[in-house]
Amino acid sequence: QAQLVESGGGLVQPGGSLRLSCAASRSIFSVSGNAMAWYRQVPGKEREWVASISSRGIQYYSDSVKDRFTISRDNAKNTVYLQMNSLKPEDAAVYYCNTRPSVSIYWGQGTQVTVSS
């Protein structure tokens, strides 16, 4: 069964760091060419793309997180990571992983990131 499970969120002060993890089922990770991505959503707004990584490790970032966030993947562990540094209050959201482009049935519960002093 195709499944994505996010973890690693929490409360952090502005300027702090968090590392998110996304454990993917092999059926998602093993599809040749599957790029993986992180997205985020705040209440009342549409879900937005944050970062993505190709099957070969090429990374892409939205302007709002470039130079602060780093996406990576461990194909042996079927896991995608998002290292978030220099966090700002506007980074607070529920973070989700999915393929890029996203597939609706893959959306998981997400992990909450709160940035507050």
ChimeraX commands (.cxc) that place a marker at each C-alpha (Angstrom):
marker #1 position 0.00,0.00,0.00 radius 0.5
marker #1 position 1.40,3.36,-1.01 radius 0.5
marker #1 position 2.02,5.43,2.09 radius 0.5
marker #1 position 3.94,8.49,3.27 radius 0.5
marker #1 position 4.52,9.19,6.96 radius 0.5
marker #1 position 5.97,12.53,8.06 radius 0.5
marker #1 position 7.66,13.17,11.39 radius 0.5
marker #1 position 10.03,15.54,13.14 radius 0.5
marker #1 position 7.89,18.61,13.57 radius 0.5
marker #1 position 7.61,20.55,16.80 radius 0.5
marker #1 position 7.97,23.90,18.48 radius 0.5
marker #1 position 11.11,25.89,17.80 radius 0.5
marker #1 position 12.20,29.46,18.45 radius 0.5
marker #1 position 12.86,31.85,15.58 radius 0.5
marker #1 position 16.32,31.20,14.23 radius 0.5
marker #1 position 16.21,27.57,15.33 radius 0.5
marker #1 position 16.40,24.36,13.32 radius 0.5
marker #1 position 14.35,21.24,12.75 radius 0.5
marker #1 position 14.82,18.15,10.65 radius 0.5
marker #1 position 11.74,16.56,9.13 radius 0.5
marker #1 position 11.61,12.99,7.89 radius 0.5
marker #1 position 9.27,11.29,5.47 radius 0.5
marker #1 position 9.15,7.52,5.36 radius 0.5
marker #1 position 7.80,6.30,2.05 radius 0.5
marker #1 position 6.56,2.92,1.05 radius 0.5
marker #1 position 8.74,1.14,-1.45 radius 0.5
marker #1 position 6.00,1.35,-4.05 radius 0.5
marker #1 position 6.39,5.13,-4.09 radius 0.5
marker #1 position 10.15,5.33,-3.86 radius 0.5
marker #1 position 10.95,2.58,-6.30 radius 0.5
marker #1 position 9.07,4.03,-9.25 radius 0.5
marker #1 position 11.77,5.07,-11.62 radius 0.5
marker #1 position 12.06,8.80,-11.92 radius 0.5
marker #1 position 9.94,9.68,-8.90 radius 0.5
marker #1 position 10.92,13.09,-7.65 radius 0.5
marker #1 position 9.99,13.67,-4.02 radius 0.5
marker #1 position 8.97,16.95,-2.47 radius 0.5
marker #1 position 7.97,18.76,0.66 radius 0.5
marker #1 position 4.90,20.96,0.81 radius 0.5
marker #1 position 3.37,23.04,3.58 radius 0.5
marker #1 position -0.02,24.46,4.44 radius 0.5
marker #1 position -1.33,27.00,6.92 radius 0.5
marker #1 position -5.00,27.28,7.83 radius 0.5
marker #1 position -6.98,29.21,5.27 radius 0.5
marker #1 position -4.32,29.00,2.57 radius 0.5
marker #1 position -3.58,26.58,-0.21 radius 0.5
marker #1 position -0.87,24.01,0.20 radius 0.5
marker #1 position 2.37,25.30,-1.28 radius 0.5
marker #1 position 5.43,23.56,-2.64 radius 0.5
marker #1 position 8.59,24.05,-0.56 radius 0.5
marker #1 position 11.34,21.91,-2.05 radius 0.5
marker #1 position 11.85,18.88,-4.25 radius 0.5
marker #1 position 14.58,16.43,-5.14 radius 0.5
marker #1 position 14.87,14.32,-8.24 radius 0.5
marker #1 position 15.64,10.63,-8.25 radius 0.5
marker #1 position 19.24,11.62,-9.02 radius 0.5
marker #1 position 19.47,14.11,-6.16 radius 0.5
marker #1 position 18.97,17.40,-8.00 radius 0.5
marker #1 position 17.37,19.85,-5.59 radius 0.5
marker #1 position 14.90,22.68,-6.15 radius 0.5
marker #1 position 13.65,25.23,-3.64 radius 0.5
marker #1 position 10.99,27.87,-3.41 radius 0.5
marker #1 position 12.37,31.37,-3.07 radius 0.5
marker #1 position 11.02,31.65,0.45 radius 0.5
marker #1 position 13.20,28.82,1.80 radius 0.5
marker #1 position 16.20,28.86,-0.51 radius 0.5
marker #1 position 19.50,29.01,1.37 radius 0.5
marker #1 position 17.80,28.03,4.63 radius 0.5
marker #1 position 16.30,24.60,3.92 radius 0.5
marker #1 position 17.98,21.50,2.51 radius 0.5
marker #1 position 16.14,18.54,1.03 radius 0.5
marker #1 position 17.79,15.15,0.79 radius 0.5
marker #1 position 16.83,11.54,0.19 radius 0.5
marker #1 position 18.11,8.15,1.24 radius 0.5
marker #1 position 16.95,5.72,-1.42 radius 0.5
marker #1 position 18.14,2.72,0.61 radius 0.5
marker #1 position 15.84,3.76,3.44 radius 0.5
marker #1 position 13.00,5.07,1.28 radius 0.5
marker #1 position 13.19,8.30,3.24 radius 0.5
marker #1 position 13.19,11.99,2.38 radius 0.5
marker #1 position 14.46,14.65,4.75 radius 0.5
marker #1 position 14.05,18.38,5.10 radius 0.5
marker #1 position 16.65,20.19,7.16 radius 0.5
marker #1 position 15.26,23.55,8.15 radius 0.5
marker #1 position 17.59,26.21,9.51 radius 0.5
marker #1 position 17.10,29.85,10.45 radius 0.5
marker #1 position 13.41,29.25,10.92 radius 0.5
marker #1 position 11.05,32.20,10.78 radius 0.5
marker #1 position 7.53,32.60,12.18 radius 0.5
marker #1 position 6.21,32.51,8.61 radius 0.5
marker #1 position 7.61,28.99,8.22 radius 0.5
marker #1 position 5.05,27.71,10.71 radius 0.5
marker #1 position 2.73,25.26,8.95 radius 0.5
marker #1 position 1.84,21.63,8.58 radius 0.5
marker #1 position 4.50,20.04,6.41 radius 0.5
marker #1 position 3.74,17.20,4.04 radius 0.5
marker #1 position 5.77,15.12,1.66 radius 0.5
marker #1 position 4.58,13.73,-1.64 radius 0.5
marker #1 position 5.88,13.10,-5.10 radius 0.5
marker #1 position 6.47,15.95,-7.50 radius 0.5
marker #1 position 4.00,16.41,-9.07 radius 0.5
marker #1 position 1.88,15.35,-6.15 radius 0.5
marker #1 position -0.52,12.45,-6.16 radius 0.5
marker #1 position -3.70,13.04,-4.21 radius 0.5
marker #1 position -3.94,9.59,-2.66 radius 0.5
marker #1 position -0.43,9.89,-1.21 radius 0.5
marker #1 position -1.15,12.80,1.15 radius 0.5
marker #1 position -0.46,11.81,4.73 radius 0.5
marker #1 position -1.21,13.49,8.05 radius 0.5
marker #1 position 1.72,15.85,7.86 radius 0.5
marker #1 position 3.83,17.12,10.73 radius 0.5
marker #1 position 3.22,20.42,12.50 radius 0.5
marker #1 position 5.99,22.99,12.69 radius 0.5
marker #1 position 5.49,25.90,15.07 radius 0.5
marker #1 position 7.95,28.78,15.17 radius 0.5
marker #1 position 7.45,31.01,18.16 radius 0.5
marker #1 position 9.35,32.59,21.01 radius 0.5
marker link #1:1,2 radius 0.2
marker link #1:2,3 radius 0.2
marker link #1:3,4 radius 0.2
marker link #1:4,5 radius 0.2
marker link #1:5,6 radius 0.2
marker link #1:6,7 radius 0.2
marker link #1:7,8 radius 0.2
marker link #1:8,9 radius 0.2
marker link #1:9,10 radius 0.2
marker link #1:10,11 radius 0.2
marker link #1:11,12 radius 0.2
marker link #1:12,13 radius 0.2
marker link #1:13,14 radius 0.2
marker link #1:14,15 radius 0.2
marker link #1:15,16 radius 0.2
marker link #1:16,17 radius 0.2
marker link #1:17,18 radius 0.2
marker link #1:18,19 radius 0.2
marker link #1:19,20 radius 0.2
marker link #1:20,21 radius 0.2
marker link #1:21,22 radius 0.2
marker link #1:22,23 radius 0.2
marker link #1:23,24 radius 0.2
marker link #1:24,25 radius 0.2
marker link #1:25,26 radius 0.2
marker link #1:26,27 radius 0.2
marker link #1:27,28 radius 0.2
marker link #1:28,29 radius 0.2
marker link #1:29,30 radius 0.2
marker link #1:30,31 radius 0.2
marker link #1:31,32 radius 0.2
marker link #1:32,33 radius 0.2
marker link #1:33,34 radius 0.2
marker link #1:34,35 radius 0.2
marker link #1:35,36 radius 0.2
marker link #1:36,37 radius 0.2
marker link #1:37,38 radius 0.2
marker link #1:38,39 radius 0.2
marker link #1:39,40 radius 0.2
marker link #1:40,41 radius 0.2
marker link #1:41,42 radius 0.2
marker link #1:42,43 radius 0.2
marker link #1:43,44 radius 0.2
marker link #1:44,45 radius 0.2
marker link #1:45,46 radius 0.2
marker link #1:46,47 radius 0.2
marker link #1:47,48 radius 0.2
marker link #1:48,49 radius 0.2
marker link #1:49,50 radius 0.2
marker link #1:50,51 radius 0.2
marker link #1:51,52 radius 0.2
marker link #1:52,53 radius 0.2
marker link #1:53,54 radius 0.2
marker link #1:54,55 radius 0.2
marker link #1:55,56 radius 0.2
marker link #1:56,57 radius 0.2
marker link #1:57,58 radius 0.2
marker link #1:58,59 radius 0.2
marker link #1:59,60 radius 0.2
marker link #1:60,61 radius 0.2
marker link #1:61,62 radius 0.2
marker link #1:62,63 radius 0.2
marker link #1:63,64 radius 0.2
marker link #1:64,65 radius 0.2
marker link #1:65,66 radius 0.2
marker link #1:66,67 radius 0.2
marker link #1:67,68 radius 0.2
marker link #1:68,69 radius 0.2
marker link #1:69,70 radius 0.2
marker link #1:70,71 radius 0.2
marker link #1:71,72 radius 0.2
marker link #1:72,73 radius 0.2
marker link #1:73,74 radius 0.2
marker link #1:74,75 radius 0.2
marker link #1:75,76 radius 0.2
marker link #1:76,77 radius 0.2
marker link #1:77,78 radius 0.2
marker link #1:78,79 radius 0.2
marker link #1:79,80 radius 0.2
marker link #1:80,81 radius 0.2
marker link #1:81,82 radius 0.2
marker link #1:82,83 radius 0.2
marker link #1:83,84 radius 0.2
marker link #1:84,85 radius 0.2
marker link #1:85,86 radius 0.2
marker link #1:86,87 radius 0.2
marker link #1:87,88 radius 0.2
marker link #1:88,89 radius 0.2
marker link #1:89,90 radius 0.2
marker link #1:90,91 radius 0.2
marker link #1:91,92 radius 0.2
marker link #1:92,93 radius 0.2
marker link #1:93,94 radius 0.2
marker link #1:94,95 radius 0.2
marker link #1:95,96 radius 0.2
marker link #1:96,97 radius 0.2
marker link #1:97,98 radius 0.2
marker link #1:98,99 radius 0.2
marker link #1:99,100 radius 0.2
marker link #1:100,101 radius 0.2
marker link #1:101,102 radius 0.2
marker link #1:102,103 radius 0.2
marker link #1:103,104 radius 0.2
marker link #1:104,105 radius 0.2
marker link #1:105,106 radius 0.2
marker link #1:106,107 radius 0.2
marker link #1:107,108 radius 0.2
marker link #1:108,109 radius 0.2
marker link #1:109,110 radius 0.2
marker link #1:110,111 radius 0.2
marker link #1:111,112 radius 0.2
marker link #1:112,113 radius 0.2
marker link #1:113,114 radius 0.2
marker link #1:114,115 radius 0.2
marker link #1:115,116 radius 0.2
marker link #1:116,117 radius 0.2
view
